[in-house]
Amino acid sequence: MERSVSRILFSLIVAAVVAGSPSVSMAWLDPASPDVVTVLNTEDIQFSYHSSQVEYNRGGATRSRIKGYQDTTGMKFDLAAYHGLVVQEAELHMCRSNPDNPVYSLAVATMSVPWFEGTSSYAREVGASCYAWRRTPVDSNNPDPGDWWTFPYSDVTSASFGNYGTLVSFAFNANDTFQTYTVGNNEWIAARLDPAVVQALILDQYGLTVTDARWHTHSSVGLNYNPQVFTKDQNQAVQPRLYIKFASTTDRIPPAGIADLSAEQGPENGEVVLLFSAPADYQAGKAFGYNVRYAAGGDWDSATEAARWRIPRPGQPGKPQRVLLEGLTPETTYTFYVQAYDAAGNGSQIASTTFTIPAAVPTPDLADGSLTVPSPVGKAVPTVPGVLRYWAASELTKVNPVTGNRMEDGYNGSGADNYKKANAVWDAGTNTISLLAARNEVVGAQLLIERLQTSLQNVEVTAS
């Protein structure tokens, strides 16, 4: 099984910002104040997108990078004791381990799935998390379904940075949501967080990912910075921490219940889509989150909880909401439950609906397209001696413009000429490009010309 390194590489750039931004008029929180709570992180890890490090675990390292999309730092905080309280203000503070590498901003996002810190400082560790795996398998070519971060072939970006119900908050100098300060000999950086980010850690998320969102500006001018922060494994004095101020009032009124829950068949076998309208909340206007469960018999208490990453964040009251559930048993009747909750964790009345999963539709047998790939044996690359050679390849073939090699033949090598003699669209023996297409399909091919002299002029191509 061949894995791609990343499927949501640009999620850091397009991440959805949680509604509202921290107020720029507030003073920074004072940890010595009696109404400010300091919470040290309990776990931390570095996720590396570098191609040689996507399976490396750094859960036991004393330093962790915050280097744009290439290296992000994950961390957990135990906030169970604060369930029922509403976050009013929150900040993340981290101590720099190499302050000569500048940091000008921070992106802080929640994580929607549980993960495993591990104990390594720079190695592949089975059972621990890394960029490529939520739980690193023994054999990367034969993972268990629970090894993926979310869906098959996903990576850590699918579980954070605004994707699949996660929340993200950006901090910049320009709006006073980012600052650098010194305590003793240590330089610290801090980000004001949208209160919803920390509220989500209390209620339904599994940690934070943190990075310098503007690191790419350094690399674009040829500077190779590797900004790092100390982890909990360095010592308690410099480990990451949250400063939190909670609202003085208590919210005990739950959101309105969901009145229009329904279910319909999903696009594939064993799938169902739940449909409902977002409810209102008397205090915040909209709910904070949903609990979704399902059962083939039984009740809410014994029902299976839907994975958190599958559940959308509530929209404004009345907005249509959808939840896709997969892996259900065809021809089985299920009861589906949805409960809304507010920032204080107050749950609404539980809505339910039943639905019978349709019988599985067999995979159709596709007709044989009779596509025969010609053999290169006994053929030569068409050549005008001393002037040029030419051949054709499919439109998806990646060819090195200097060496003529395809990527699969060793992109930086040369001399891999068999594909130039014959391939799925080209037969040098008959000097023919062959394209097959279905109705309304657009197809194409590449015509490649290799010069054998200093320059080529007045080259004409004629199709017949």
N, C-alpha and C positions, 0 to 999 in steps of 0.2 A: 504494500500500500504506500503510494507516494504522497507525501504531505507537502502542502504549500506552507511557507513560513508564516504568512499572515493573510487574512482575508479582509480585515477591516483596518488596514494600515492608516487610513486617513481619518479614522474616527476621532482622533485627538483634535483635528482641526474643525470638524463639523459637529462636534458634540453639542447636544442640546443643553443650554444653560437653564437652571431651575428658575422658576418665576421669581422675579424680584432680585435686587442686588443689595449687598450689605450697605447700610447707610454710610456715606462718606463724612458725615458730620459728627459721628460718635468718636469719643476718645478710645484709644486702645485699652483693652481690659487690663486691670491691675491684679495679678495673681495673689497679692497680699490682701485684697478686699474680701470681706466675709461673704459677699454674695457672688464670688467667682470661684468655681470649682476647677481644680487642676487634675487632669486624668492622664497618666502616663500610658504609652502604648504597651501592649502585651506581646505582640509579635510583629516582625517586619521581614521584608524580603525584597530582592531586586529582580525585576523582570527585564530581560535583555532581548531586544529584537535583532541583534547582530546575528548573521547567519550561522556563525560557528558557536553561538551561545544560547540559542533558543531553548535548549533542553537543560541548561545549567541552572542549578539551584544555588541561591546565596542567602539562605535563611539563617546561617550561622555567622555571617560576615559582620564586622564591626562598623563598616561603612557601606553606604548604598548610593548609587548615582541617581540624579534627577536630570537626565540629559534628553530633553525633548521626547520624541517617540521612540528613540533608540533604547534608552534605559529609564524605566520608571520604578519608583519605590512603592511597595505595598505595605500597609500597616493595619493592625487591628487594635481596637480599644474596647475594654469591657465596660459597657454603659448600662448593664442590666439593672443596676440599683436606681437608675433615674427614669425607669418606665413610669409613665403617668405624668411626668413633668414636660413642659413645653419650652423648648430652647428659644431664648430671646436673642442672644448674641453668642458667637463662637469664633475661636481663632485656632489655627494650627501653628505651632512653633517648633522649629528644627534647628539644631546646631550644626554649622558648617565644619567639615573636616579639612577642606582645602579652600579657604576664603580667597586665595589668589585667582581662582576660577570664578568669574562673576556670575551672579544670578540676578535677573531683573524682574522676574514674574513667577507665578506658580499657577498650575492647574491642579485642582484637587477634586477627585471624583469618587463616588461610592462604588462598591463592588457587590454584584447581585448574586453571587454564588459562594458557598463555603470554599476555603482553600487551606493548604497545608504548608506551614512555614518551612519545615525541613531544618537540617543542621549543617548543611554544606556551606563552604565559603566560595567555591568556584568549581562545581562538579555536577555531573548528572546523578540524581538521587531518586531511586525508585520509591514511589509513594508520596513524594514531595511535589510542590507546585513549581512551575517555571513558566516562561512566556508561552511555550507551545502546549503545555498540558496543565490542567487543573490538578491532576494526579498522575505523575509520570509512570507509564507502564513499564513492565519488564521488557517487553518487545514493542517498539514504536510502530511496527508494522501490524501488530495484532492487539490493539487497545480494547479495553472494556468500554461500554457506553459511558460509564461514569468518569472515565479518564479525561474526556473532552471538557473544555471549559463550559460550553453550552451545547450547541448543536454539533454534529460530526464535522470535523476538520476546522473547528473554530479555534481561536487562540484567546489570550487574556483580554484583548481589546473588545471582544464581544460581551464581556462581563463588566465593563466599566466605561468611563468617558462618554456618558450620555446615551449609551446603547442599552436597549432592552430594560427600561425601567430604572436605570441608574441616573444619578444626579451629579452635576458638575458645577464647580464654582471657580471663577478666574480671579486672580489677584494681580494688580498692577500698581506701580508707583504713582501713575498719573491720577488715579482716583483714590489714593490713600487706602488701598486694600492690601498693599504689600509694603513691608518695611524690612530694613536691615538694622541691627543694633548689636552692641557689644556688652557682654557681661564678663568682667575679669579679662582673661586672655582669649575668650571664646566669642566668635561672631555667630549671631543667630539670624535666621530669616523667619518671617511670620506672614501669614495670610489671614485676612478676615474671611470667614466662610459664610455663605448663605446659611441661616439657621436650619433650613430644610435638610442640608447635607448631614449635619450631626443628628438631627431628629431621625433621619432614616437609619443611622447607625443604631439608634435605640430600638427602632421598631422592626426593620425588615432588611437591612443590608449587612454585609459581612466584612467590612473594612473600607479602607481608602487606598486609592492610587494617587501618587503625587509626582509631578515633574515640573521642570522649567519649560513653560509653553513656548518660550521664545528662543530656545537653544539653537534652532535652525538659523537664526540671524548671525550667530557666531560662526557656524560652519560655512555659511555662504561667502564669507570674506576670508576663508582659509585658516581660521583659528580653530584649533582642536582642543576645546575645553572639555573637561570631564567633571562637572560640579558634583560634589558628594556631600552627604550629611551623615552624622553619626547615627548608629542604630542603638537599640536597647542593649546589644551585646558589648558595646563599648563601656558604658557605665550609666548609672541612673542620673547622674548630674547633667548629662548631655543628650539623653535619649529624647525622641519626639514626644510632644505632649499637646493636649487640647486644653484651652481655657474656655470655660462655658459659663454663661450666665443664664439662669432659668427665669421664666416669667413668675411673678409673685402670685398671680391668680391661678386658680385651678379650673380646668375644663372637665366637666363630668357629663356633658350632653353629647351623645353620639351623632354621627351624620344620619341623614334620612336613609331609609332602606331602599333597595333597588326594586322597582315595581314592574319592570318589563323584561326580566331575564328569559331568554329563549336559547335554543340550540339548533344548529343545522349541520348537515353533513359537510365535512372538510374536503379538501381537494384530493386527498389520497386515502387509501384503505386505512381504517382504524383511526381516522381523524374526525374531530368535531370542532366547530367554531361556536363559542358562546357570544351572544349579542345582548347588550343592555345599554341603558343610558346612565351617564354619570350622575350621582345624586348630589344634593346640596348639603353643606355643613353650616350650622347657624353661626359659628364663630369665624371660620376661615373662608367661608363662601363655598369651598369645594372640599371633598374628602382628601385625605393624605395618601391612602393606599387601599388595596383590596387583598382579601384572603380568598383563594379559589381552591375548592376541593371537589373530588368526585369519588363515587363508589358504585359498585355493582351489588347493591344490597347494603344494609347497614345505615348509619346516620352520619351527621356532621362530625361527631367525635371520633369515629372510626374511619372516616373517609381519608383518601390519599391527598396530600397537599400538592398542588401544582407547583412546579419549580418557579422560584421567584422571578427568574429572568423572562419567563413567559408572560408575566402579568404587567399590563401597562400602568402608568401613573394616571390617576384620575384627572379628567379634564374638567372644564367648567360645567356646571349643572346642565344636563340635557345633551351633552356631547356624546355621540355614539362611541361605544367601547367594544373591542373585540379581543377574545382570547382563543388562541389556537392550542388545542391539546392533541397530542399524538400518541401512538402506541397502544390504543385501546383495542379491545377484542371485538371483531365483527360479530353481528347478530346477538349482541349482548345489550341489555337495557341498563343504563347508568342513570344515577341521580347526580346532578351537578349543583354545586352550592357556591354562592358569591356573597361575601360580607364586606362592606366598606368600613374603614376606620379613620379616625382623625389623628391629629398630631399627638394627642395625649394617649392614643391607643384605645379610645372608646370605640367599641364595635357596634355597627348597626344591626338591625334585625337581619337574619340570614334568609336570603332569597334562594329558591331551589327550582329546578325544572328537571324533567326526565326526558330521555331520548334513547332510542334504540339505534345502535350503530349498524348501518346497512351491511349486507353481505359483501364480502371482499370481491372485487372485480379482478378477474385473472389478467395477468400481464399479456397483452396481445403479442402474437408471433409476427414479427416483421418479415415482409417478403425479402427474399434474397435480391439485393441490388445488382448482383452479377458484376461487381467492380473487380476487375483483375488488374493488379499492379504489374506492369511489364518488368521483365528482368533486365539488369544492366549487362549481363554476360554477352560478350562478343560485340559490344557497342562502344562507340567513342564519342567524346564530347565534340559537338560540331565546332570546327575551327577554320578560320581564315588565317593561314600560316603567317606568322610574324605580325598579325594585325589584331585579331580578337578571337575569343571563344564565347559561345553563348549557350544557355540552357534555360529551362523553366522550372519553377517550383510552386507549391501551393501558396496561397496568400498568407497563410499563417506561419510559414517557415521562416525562422530567424537565421539570417545569413550574415556572417562577418564580412563587411564591405572591403576589408583589406585582404583577408586570406581566402575568402570564398567558402570556408567551412560552415556547415550548419552548427547550431548550438549542440545538438545531440552527437555530433561527430568530434567534438572538441573545438569549441568556438575559437580559441586562440591558436589552434594548430592549422595545418594546411595539408592538401593532398588527398582529402576525402572526396574522390571524384565519382563514386558509384551513383550517388543521387543525381549528379549532373547528366548521367547517361540515361537514367530511367527512374521515375517515381510515380506517385499516384496521379499526376496530371501531365507527365512528360515522357515521351519516348523518342530518344535521340535517333533510334534506328529508322524511324519513319518521319522524323522532324515534325512531330505532332504534339500539340497541346490538347488534351481531352478534358472537358468539364461536364459534369453531370449535375443536374439540379431538379428539384421539385418545382411544381407550379408556383409562381410568384416569389421564388427564391433568387437572391442575387449571389452570383458566384464570380470568382476571379482567380487570377494566377499572377505570379511574378515572372517577368522576363529579365534574366540577369546577363549582363554583358561584361566580360573581363578583357581589358585592353592588354595587348602584348607589346605595345610600343609606347612611346612617351605620351602621346595624346591621341584622341579619336575625334574626328570631325565628320560632319555630314553623314551620320549614321541614320539609315532609314529602316523602318520595320514594316513589312507588308504581310498581312494575313491572307491566306488563300484557302 
